[in-house]
Amino acid sequence: MHATRVAKLVAASCAVVAAVGIALVRSLTKRRTLAAAALNETLPVNSAWWRARAKAHGELLYVALGDSVAQGIGASEPARGYVGILAERIAHRSGLTVRTVNLSVSGATVTQAVGYQLPRLAKVRPDIVTVSIGANDIASWDARTFETGLTTVFDALPPHAIVADLPYFYLPGNERKVAEANAIVQRLAARRGLTVAPLHASTKRPGILGALTLFAGDRFHPNDRGYEVWASAFAPLVDERVDEVVTERAAASGQ
C-alpha cells in the first residue's frame, strides 16, 4: 500500500511539473510572438530614419547592404544598430562628416539583395562598404541558390568592401547550414580579394550567455548589446579602410 501511495504521489508531482512546464513554454511563446509583432511595427520607422540619413551631406560615403539586422531592428533606436555604430565610428576616426546610405531591406535573402540592393549600389561611389547578408537564407537553405546569389553580390562590390560571414545560430541543425554557408562566403571572398569580418566567431564567443543577454524580445534580432558585438566584428577592418581613405585624400590634396 505504501509503495502504491508513493507511486501516486510521484505521478502527481510529475503531472504538476509537466503542467508548469507547458504553461511556461506557452507563456514564453506568447511573449516572443508579441515582441515580434512589436518589432515588426518598427520596420517603417527604421526605414524612414535611414532614408533621412541618406539625404544628409557627408564628406565620406558609407554604404551598408544587408537585411533587418543592418536596419537595426531590435535596437532601442536605429543609431544603436551595428550600421549606426559603425557610421559614428567612421566619423570619429576620420574627423570627417559621413553620409550613410543603408540599402538593406528587412527579410532580404541573398537573391533579393541582388534584385533590389545591387542596382542602387551601382548608382553611388562609396568610400566604405559593409555587407551582411544570408541569415534569412538558412530557413530555406539551398547551397546552390545561395552561392549563385552571393557570387553576383560579391562581383558587384568594390574591392575594398568588407563582407561578414553568417552569425552564430546556436542550434546544431542551423549551425551545420551556417558552416556550409560560411565556407562559401570565405571561398568567394578569397577569390575576389574581399575582406571578411569574423561575425560568426564574434557572436559565438559569448556562449550560452549571449543567447540570454544579446537578443531582443523576439529572440532573433540583436538588442543594443548584441549590436555592439556585431559592430565589433567589423570595427578593426572598418578602421583600416577609413585610414586608407584619409591617407589617399591627404595625398591627393598634397597635404
N, C-alpha and C positions, 0 to 999 in steps of 0.2 A: 504493500500500500504506500509505504513511504517513497519507494522508488517511483511509483506512479505519480504521486504529488509533485515530486521533484521534476519529473519529465514534463508535467503540465505547466509548472512554473517557468521552466526553461523555454518551452514552446511559446508561452505567453510573452515572455521577455523578448524573444526573437521577433515575435509579431509586432511588438511595440517599437523595437529598433528599426524594423523594416518600414513601418508606417512613418516613423520620424524621418527616415532616410528618403522615402518617396516624397514626403511633404517638403523636405529641404531642397531636393532636386527640382521640384515644381516651382518653388519659390525663386530659386536661382535662375531657372529658365525664364520665368516671368520677368524678373528684374533685367535680365540680359535682353529680352525682347523689347522691353520698354526703353532701355538705354539705346538700343539700336535704332528705334523709331525716333528718339530724341536727336541722335546724331544725324539721322537722315534729314532732319529739318535744317541742319546747319549747312548742307551742301550748297544751296544757292547763296547763303551768306558768305561762305568762304570763297566761292567762285567770284562773287561781286567784289570782294576785298582784293583778290588778285588782279582782277581786271583794272581796278583803280591803280594798283601798283605799276601795272604795265604802261599806264599813260604818263607816269611821272618821269621827269628828266633824270638822267644819270650819266656820269662820265664813264662808267663801266656798265656793260650789259651782261646780266646773269640770266641764263635760261634754264629752266627745270622741266624735264619730261618725266611722266610717271602716272600714278593712279591716285586714289583717295589719300594715301599717306603723304604724297607730295603736296596735296591740297591742304594737309594739316588737320584732317578730320580726326576728332578725338582730343585735340589740344584745347586749352581754355580759350585760345584765340589763334587766328591763322599765323600770326607772327611767331608763335611758340612752336609751330611745326618745324620740321628739320630744314625746310627750304627757307623759312623766315629766319631761323637761327643762322644759317649759312650766309644769307644776304647781309645780315648785320655784321657777321664776322668779316666778310669781304670788304665792307665799307670801313670797318675799324682798322683792318690790316693795311689797306691801300691808302687810306686817308682821302679817298675819293667818294663821290656820290654814286649810288648804284641804282640802276633801273632793273627791276626784276620782272621777267616775263615767265609766268608759270603756265606752261602749256598742258599740264597734267589734267586728267579727267577721272573723276571718281568711277570706280568699277572697270577701268580700262584694262584690257588684255594687251599682249604684245601686238596681236593683229589689229586691234582697234587703234593702238598708238600709230601704227603705220598709216591708217586711213585718215586720222584726224590731226595728230600732232606733227608728223613729219612735214606735211605741206606748209604748216605755219612756221616750223623751224627754218625751212628753206628761204623764208622772207626776211630773216634777220641775220646779223653777223655778230654772234655773241663772243664775249671775252672769256666767259666761264660757262661751262655746261655740266649739269649733273643729270644722271639718268637712273631711275629706279623703277623697273617695270618687270612684270612676270608673276607677282604673287597671286594675282587673280587667275592665272593660267593653271595653278595647281589643282583647283577644284575639279576641272575637267581636263586633266593632264593628257596631252598628246605631244610627245617629244618632237615629232617631225614638224608639226604646225608651229610649235614654239621656236624651233631652230630656224625655220623659214622666215618667220616674222622678225626674229631677233637679228638675223642676217641683214634684212632690209633696214632695220633701225640703225644698226651699227655702221652700215655703209653710208648712211646719211649724216653721220655725226662728224664734226670737225675733229682733227687728230688729237686735240687737247682735251676732248670730253672725258669726264670721269663717270664711269658706269659702275653701279653696285651689283654685287651678286644678290641672290634672294635671301631674305632674313630667316632666322631660326623659327621653325614651325612646331617645335616641342613634340608632337605626336609622331611615333615611329613610321607610320604609314605615309604621312605627309613628308617626313624628313627624307624618305627614300626618293620621292619625286623631286624634292628640293635638291638633293645631291646630284641627281641626273641633270636638272636644270642648271645648276651652278657649274657643272663640268662643261656644259655647252657655253655658258657665259664666258668662262675662262678661256676656252679654246677659240671662240670667235673674237674675243677681245685681243688675245695674244697675236692673232693673225693680222690684226689691224693696228697694233701698237697702242691700243687704248688702255688707259689705267683703270684698274678695278678696285673699288672701295670695298674693304672686307666687312660688309654688312652682316653676313651670316655669323662670323666669329664674334663681332661686337654684340649682337643681340643674343647669342648663345652664352656668352661669358657670365651674365648674372645668374644663370641656372634657374632652378625652380622658383627662386625668389623673384626673378624677373616676371614670371607668369602671374605673380600675386601683386606686384607693385608697379609694373610698367605699362599696363593696359587701361584703356578707357572702359566704361561700363559694359560695352558690347563684347569685351574680351577678345577683340580682334584688332582694333586700331590702337596705336600707342596713346598714352596720356602725355602730359608735359615732360615728365621724367623719361618716359620711353623715347620721346622725340630727341631728347638730349643725347641718348645713346645712339640713335640713328645719325644725328649730326656728327658725333664723334668718329664714326666710321669714315665720313667724308673729309673731316676737318683738315688733317695734315696734307692731304692731296690738294684740297682747295687752296690752302696756304701756299703751296708750291706754285700752283698756277697763278695766283694773284701776284706773287713775287716776280714771276716771269713777265706778266703783262706790264707791271710797273717798270721793270727794267727795260723792256722793249720800248715803252713810251718815253722813258727818260733818254734813251739812246737816240730815238727818232727826233727828239726836240733839242738834242745837243747838250743836255744837262749832265 
